[in-house]
Amino acid sequence: MTDSTELFYPNRFARLLIQAMFSELGTYSTEALLESAGLTPELPANDLERGYPFKHLAAINRALFAMYGDQGARGLAQVVGRAWFSPEMESLGAFAAFAAPTFKQLPGQTRAGIGLKVLAEIFSRLSDQTGHIEAGEHGQQRWIVERSPFIFENVEAPVCYLLAGLAQACLSAATDGDTFYITETECRASGAPHCIFAIAHR
């Protein structure tokens, strides 16, 4: 299942993602991956206009899996996803509150919960990637993404590891370096109604 080609990320989100790819995969590999996806290495504009189509993001993710195989792509996508949460991303909107002294005085579990909620809300507000937070089993929280831009067809397992890495880095920033395990337990690409990420504190 793929989402509508009429859905978009803001240009800046896509720009930061591609910059993270260049940083973590290198210039040659990133340019080859983008070419395989039918895209050029030119960076999107540095603005919040919803101008980068979901179909391009799905093509990038598909090319990542095609180039590196399932296991390699899962690991690399999480690395790139963590780098995607760059200082420029962290300074955007409510993310900037993570650096406030009053925020840092909150308990770690509270900061993690707020950080996850901020992540879901910013992407829902600024992009066509909608999502929300739910309470899961054993005190875990779950990020429910109704419309992921990274899904593509003909797969049997979750593929949205870029979002898992992003969430991991966001929560680490919110808690001053704590480690979280992010597992995509359900994915629209493999037939589930939504993409669901389970969050566990290490």
BALOBA-1460 file (C-alpha; in Angstrom, 3 decimals):
// residues 202
<rec num="1" residu="m" x="0.000" y="0.000" z="0.000"/>
<rec num="2" residu="t" x="1.234" y="3.486" z="-0.850"/>
<rec num="3" residu="d" x="-0.106" y="6.844" z="0.217"/>
<rec num="4" residu="s" x="-1.477" y="9.451" z="-2.149"/>
<rec num="5" residu="t" x="1.022" y="11.333" z="-4.286"/>
<rec num="6" residu="e" x="-0.834" y="14.494" z="-3.235"/>
<rec num="7" residu="l" x="0.631" y="14.334" z="0.283"/>
<rec num="8" residu="f" x="3.723" y="16.349" z="1.171"/>
<rec num="9" residu="y" x="6.496" y="17.056" z="3.662"/>
<rec num="10" residu="p" x="7.660" y="20.627" z="4.174"/>
<rec num="11" residu="n" x="10.739" y="21.212" z="2.052"/>
<rec num="12" residu="r" x="12.935" y="21.750" z="5.120"/>
<rec num="13" residu="f" x="12.123" y="18.326" z="6.584"/>
<rec num="14" residu="a" x="13.115" y="16.648" z="3.309"/>
<rec num="15" residu="r" x="16.200" y="18.848" z="3.027"/>
<rec num="16" residu="l" x="17.377" y="17.854" z="6.513"/>
<rec num="17" residu="l" x="16.746" y="14.186" z="5.725"/>
<rec num="18" residu="i" x="18.812" y="14.297" z="2.537"/>
<rec num="19" residu="q" x="21.570" y="16.197" z="4.344"/>
<rec num="20" residu="a" x="21.579" y="13.424" z="6.966"/>
<rec num="21" residu="m" x="21.944" y="10.876" z="4.170"/>
<rec num="22" residu="f" x="24.959" y="12.716" z="2.760"/>
<rec num="23" residu="s" x="26.456" y="12.896" z="6.263"/>
<rec num="24" residu="e" x="25.954" y="9.240" z="7.195"/>
<rec num="25" residu="l" x="26.097" y="7.417" z="3.842"/>
<rec num="26" residu="g" x="28.596" y="9.636" z="2.041"/>
<rec num="27" residu="t" x="28.292" y="11.612" z="-1.161"/>
<rec num="28" residu="y" x="28.784" y="8.756" z="-3.628"/>
<rec num="29" residu="s" x="26.303" y="6.386" z="-1.970"/>
<rec num="30" residu="t" x="23.687" y="9.097" z="-1.450"/>
<rec num="31" residu="e" x="23.884" y="10.311" z="-5.035"/>
<rec num="32" residu="a" x="23.639" y="6.712" z="-6.266"/>
<rec num="33" residu="l" x="20.651" y="6.091" z="-4.007"/>
<rec num="34" residu="l" x="18.869" y="9.237" z="-5.176"/>
<rec num="35" residu="e" x="19.555" y="8.333" z="-8.805"/>
<rec num="36" residu="s" x="18.126" y="4.864" z="-8.179"/>
<rec num="37" residu="a" x="15.036" y="6.564" z="-6.739"/>
<rec num="38" residu="g" x="14.710" y="8.680" z="-9.880"/>
<rec num="39" residu="l" x="15.737" y="11.876" z="-8.081"/>
<rec num="40" residu="t" x="18.530" y="14.435" z="-8.372"/>
<rec num="41" residu="p" x="20.953" y="15.291" z="-5.535"/>
<rec num="42" residu="e" x="19.719" y="18.887" z="-5.464"/>
<rec num="43" residu="l" x="18.525" y="19.803" z="-1.972"/>
<rec num="44" residu="p" x="14.941" y="20.997" z="-1.465"/>
<rec num="45" residu="a" x="14.368" y="24.604" z="-0.442"/>
<rec num="46" residu="n" x="15.020" y="25.551" z="3.174"/>
<rec num="47" residu="d" x="11.434" y="26.548" z="3.967"/>
<rec num="48" residu="l" x="8.311" y="25.048" z="5.524"/>
<rec num="49" residu="e" x="6.187" y="25.011" z="2.378"/>
<rec num="50" residu="r" x="4.618" y="21.589" z="1.857"/>
<rec num="51" residu="g" x="6.433" y="20.960" z="-1.387"/>
<rec num="52" residu="y" x="8.249" y="17.595" z="-1.156"/>
<rec num="53" residu="p" x="5.972" y="14.735" z="-2.257"/>
<rec num="54" residu="f" x="5.504" y="11.576" z="-0.236"/>
<rec num="55" residu="k" x="6.125" y="9.617" z="-3.449"/>
<rec num="56" residu="h" x="9.737" y="10.909" z="-3.481"/>
<rec num="57" residu="l" x="10.267" y="9.856" z="0.146"/>
<rec num="58" residu="a" x="8.812" y="6.418" z="-0.561"/>
<rec num="59" residu="a" x="11.138" y="6.099" z="-3.566"/>
<rec num="60" residu="i" x="14.142" y="7.013" z="-1.407"/>
<rec num="61" residu="n" x="13.224" y="4.377" z="1.172"/>
<rec num="62" residu="r" x="12.591" y="1.741" z="-1.500"/>
<rec num="63" residu="a" x="15.988" y="2.494" z="-3.059"/>
<rec num="64" residu="l" x="17.648" y="2.189" z="0.362"/>
<rec num="65" residu="f" x="16.218" y="-1.308" z="0.802"/>
<rec num="66" residu="a" x="17.099" y="-2.263" z="-2.773"/>
<rec num="67" residu="m" x="20.725" y="-1.130" z="-2.411"/>
<rec num="68" residu="y" x="21.486" y="-2.498" z="1.055"/>
<rec num="69" residu="g" x="19.049" y="-5.365" z="1.563"/>
<rec num="70" residu="d" x="16.531" y="-5.619" z="4.369"/>
<rec num="71" residu="q" x="18.955" y="-5.994" z="7.271"/>
<rec num="72" residu="g" x="21.432" y="-3.388" z="6.050"/>
<rec num="73" residu="a" x="18.693" y="-0.909" z="5.201"/>
<rec num="74" residu="r" x="17.079" y="-1.247" z="8.625"/>
<rec num="75" residu="g" x="20.321" y="-0.378" z="10.393"/>
<rec num="76" residu="l" x="21.318" y="2.431" z="8.045"/>
<rec num="77" residu="a" x="17.840" y="3.950" z="8.073"/>
<rec num="78" residu="q" x="17.945" y="4.222" z="11.853"/>
<rec num="79" residu="v" x="21.397" y="5.828" z="11.709"/>
<rec num="80" residu="v" x="20.198" y="8.337" z="9.106"/>
<rec num="81" residu="g" x="16.995" y="8.897" z="11.076"/>
<rec num="82" residu="r" x="18.963" y="9.801" z="14.191"/>
<rec num="83" residu="a" x="21.119" y="12.225" z="12.191"/>
<rec num="84" residu="w" x="17.948" y="13.697" z="10.686"/>
<rec num="85" residu="f" x="17.147" y="15.142" z="14.126"/>
<rec num="86" residu="s" x="19.887" y="17.712" z="13.612"/>
<rec num="87" residu="p" x="20.426" y="20.948" z="15.561"/>
<rec num="88" residu="e" x="18.411" y="22.710" z="12.855"/>
<rec num="89" residu="m" x="15.491" y="20.337" z="13.426"/>
<rec num="90" residu="e" x="15.891" y="20.594" z="17.202"/>
<rec num="91" residu="s" x="15.602" y="24.391" z="17.045"/>
<rec num="92" residu="l" x="12.247" y="24.205" z="15.263"/>
<rec num="93" residu="g" x="9.099" y="25.166" z="17.139"/>
<rec num="94" residu="a" x="8.402" y="23.340" z="20.383"/>
<rec num="95" residu="f" x="11.557" y="21.215" z="20.007"/>
<rec num="96" residu="a" x="13.476" y="24.292" z="21.181"/>
<rec num="97" residu="a" x="11.855" y="23.931" z="24.615"/>
<rec num="98" residu="f" x="14.063" y="20.884" z="25.271"/>
<rec num="99" residu="a" x="16.914" y="23.287" z="26.083"/>
<rec num="100" residu="a" x="14.930" y="25.359" z="28.591"/>
<rec num="101" residu="p" x="16.139" y="25.068" z="32.228"/>
<rec num="102" residu="t" x="12.570" y="24.551" z="33.472"/>
<rec num="103" residu="f" x="12.143" y="21.623" z="31.064"/>
<rec num="104" residu="k" x="15.413" y="20.028" z="32.166"/>
<rec num="105" residu="q" x="14.215" y="20.062" z="35.793"/>
<rec num="106" residu="l" x="11.323" y="17.723" z="34.961"/>
<rec num="107" residu="p" x="11.667" y="13.970" z="35.613"/>
<rec num="108" residu="g" x="13.147" y="12.044" z="32.707"/>
<rec num="109" residu="q" x="9.990" y="10.030" z="32.084"/>
<rec num="110" residu="t" x="7.951" y="13.231" z="31.907"/>
<rec num="111" residu="r" x="10.407" y="14.814" z="29.480"/>
<rec num="112" residu="a" x="10.309" y="11.713" z="27.290"/>
<rec num="113" residu="g" x="6.513" y="11.790" z="27.190"/>
<rec num="114" residu="i" x="6.485" y="15.469" z="26.280"/>
<rec num="115" residu="g" x="9.192" y="14.959" z="23.668"/>
<rec num="116" residu="l" x="7.269" y="12.185" z="21.961"/>
<rec num="117" residu="k" x="4.083" y="14.240" z="21.950"/>
<rec num="118" residu="v" x="5.928" y="17.242" z="20.500"/>
<rec num="119" residu="l" x="7.387" y="15.059" z="17.737"/>
<rec num="120" residu="a" x="3.971" y="13.731" z="16.743"/>
<rec num="121" residu="e" x="2.339" y="17.159" z="16.899"/>
<rec num="122" residu="i" x="4.995" y="19.010" z="14.894"/>
<rec num="123" residu="f" x="4.914" y="16.485" z="12.059"/>
<rec num="124" residu="s" x="1.103" y="16.419" z="12.092"/>
<rec num="125" residu="r" x="0.925" y="20.223" z="12.019"/>
<rec num="126" residu="l" x="3.637" y="20.996" z="9.478"/>
<rec num="127" residu="s" x="3.327" y="17.998" z="7.149"/>
<rec num="128" residu="d" x="0.748" y="15.561" z="5.813"/>
<rec num="129" residu="q" x="2.233" y="12.846" z="8.055"/>
<rec num="130" residu="t" x="-0.454" y="12.608" z="10.710"/>
<rec num="131" residu="g" x="0.011" y="10.807" z="14.000"/>
<rec num="132" residu="h" x="-0.682" y="10.728" z="17.719"/>
<rec num="133" residu="i" x="0.528" y="9.115" z="20.935"/>
<rec num="134" residu="e" x="-1.240" y="6.299" z="22.772"/>
<rec num="135" residu="a" x="-0.505" y="4.381" z="25.947"/>
<rec num="136" residu="g" x="0.689" y="0.850" z="25.238"/>
<rec num="137" residu="e" x="1.277" y="-2.231" z="27.362"/>
<rec num="138" residu="h" x="3.506" y="-2.275" z="30.457"/>
<rec num="139" residu="g" x="3.662" y="1.510" z="30.628"/>
<rec num="140" residu="q" x="5.110" y="1.868" z="27.152"/>
<rec num="141" residu="q" x="3.956" y="4.583" z="24.804"/>
<rec num="142" residu="r" x="3.154" y="4.110" z="21.155"/>
<rec num="143" residu="w" x="3.496" y="6.556" z="18.286"/>
<rec num="144" residu="i" x="0.671" y="5.890" z="15.840"/>
<rec num="145" residu="v" x="1.419" y="7.272" z="12.364"/>
<rec num="146" residu="e" x="-1.666" y="7.218" z="10.170"/>
<rec num="147" residu="r" x="0.117" y="8.434" z="7.041"/>
<rec num="148" residu="s" x="3.793" y="7.567" z="6.715"/>
<rec num="149" residu="p" x="5.635" y="8.896" z="3.662"/>
<rec num="150" residu="f" x="8.099" y="6.009" z="3.648"/>
<rec num="151" residu="i" x="5.865" y="3.061" z="2.832"/>
<rec num="152" residu="f" x="6.114" y="1.199" z="-0.458"/>
<rec num="153" residu="e" x="4.485" y="-1.880" z="-1.944"/>
<rec num="154" residu="n" x="5.283" y="-5.592" z="-1.992"/>
<rec num="155" residu="v" x="6.888" y="-5.950" z="1.424"/>
<rec num="156" residu="e" x="6.042" y="-8.258" z="4.307"/>
<rec num="157" residu="a" x="7.757" y="-6.448" z="7.186"/>
<rec num="158" residu="p" x="7.935" y="-2.894" z="8.557"/>
<rec num="159" residu="v" x="10.026" y="-0.427" z="6.542"/>
<rec num="160" residu="c" x="9.699" y="2.953" z="8.323"/>
<rec num="161" residu="y" x="13.014" y="2.780" z="10.169"/>
<rec num="162" residu="l" x="13.859" y="6.370" z="9.267"/>
<rec num="163" residu="l" x="11.026" y="7.451" z="11.562"/>
<rec num="164" residu="a" x="12.215" y="5.051" z="14.273"/>
<rec num="165" residu="g" x="15.675" y="6.636" z="14.216"/>
<rec num="166" residu="l" x="14.181" y="10.125" z="14.248"/>
<rec num="167" residu="a" x="12.068" y="9.299" z="17.305"/>
<rec num="168" residu="q" x="15.058" y="7.780" z="19.079"/>
<rec num="169" residu="a" x="17.135" y="10.933" z="18.570"/>
<rec num="170" residu="c" x="14.250" y="13.194" z="19.575"/>
<rec num="171" residu="l" x="13.744" y="11.338" z="22.850"/>
<rec num="172" residu="s" x="17.477" y="11.321" z="23.540"/>
<rec num="173" residu="a" x="17.534" y="15.112" z="23.070"/>
<rec num="174" residu="a" x="14.539" y="15.548" z="25.358"/>
<rec num="175" residu="t" x="16.161" y="13.505" z="28.134"/>
<rec num="176" residu="d" x="19.783" y="14.679" z="27.817"/>
<rec num="177" residu="g" x="21.076" y="11.474" z="26.282"/>
<rec num="178" residu="d" x="18.929" y="8.609" z="27.559"/>
<rec num="179" residu="t" x="18.632" y="5.611" z="25.237"/>
<rec num="180" residu="f" x="15.284" y="4.380" z="23.944"/>
<rec num="181" residu="y" x="14.353" y="1.319" z="21.949"/>
<rec num="182" residu="i" x="11.966" y="2.171" z="19.113"/>
<rec num="183" residu="t" x="10.321" y="-0.787" z="17.393"/>
<rec num="184" residu="e" x="7.918" y="-0.528" z="14.485"/>
<rec num="185" residu="t" x="5.448" y="-3.259" z="15.401"/>
<rec num="186" residu="e" x="2.968" y="-2.622" z="12.575"/>
<rec num="187" residu="c" x="3.422" y="-0.972" z="9.181"/>
<rec num="188" residu="r" x="1.025" y="0.095" z="6.451"/>
<rec num="189" residu="a" x="3.538" y="-1.145" z="3.888"/>
<rec num="190" residu="s" x="2.875" y="-4.721" z="5.019"/>
<rec num="191" residu="g" x="-0.895" y="-4.342" z="5.276"/>
<rec num="192" residu="a" x="-1.552" y="-2.854" z="8.725"/>
<rec num="193" residu="p" x="-4.010" y="0.041" z="9.015"/>
<rec num="194" residu="h" x="-1.352" y="2.320" z="10.555"/>
<rec num="195" residu="c" x="2.359" y="2.378" z="11.309"/>
<rec num="196" residu="i" x="2.855" y="1.821" z="15.032"/>
<rec num="197" residu="f" x="6.093" y="2.458" z="16.920"/>
<rec num="198" residu="a" x="6.527" y="1.032" z="20.419"/>
<rec num="199" residu="i" x="8.821" y="3.053" z="22.682"/>
<rec num="200" residu="a" x="10.765" y="1.501" z="25.548"/>
<rec num="201" residu="h" x="13.281" y="3.215" z="27.838"/>
<rec num="202" residu="r" x="16.518" y="1.295" z="28.065"/>
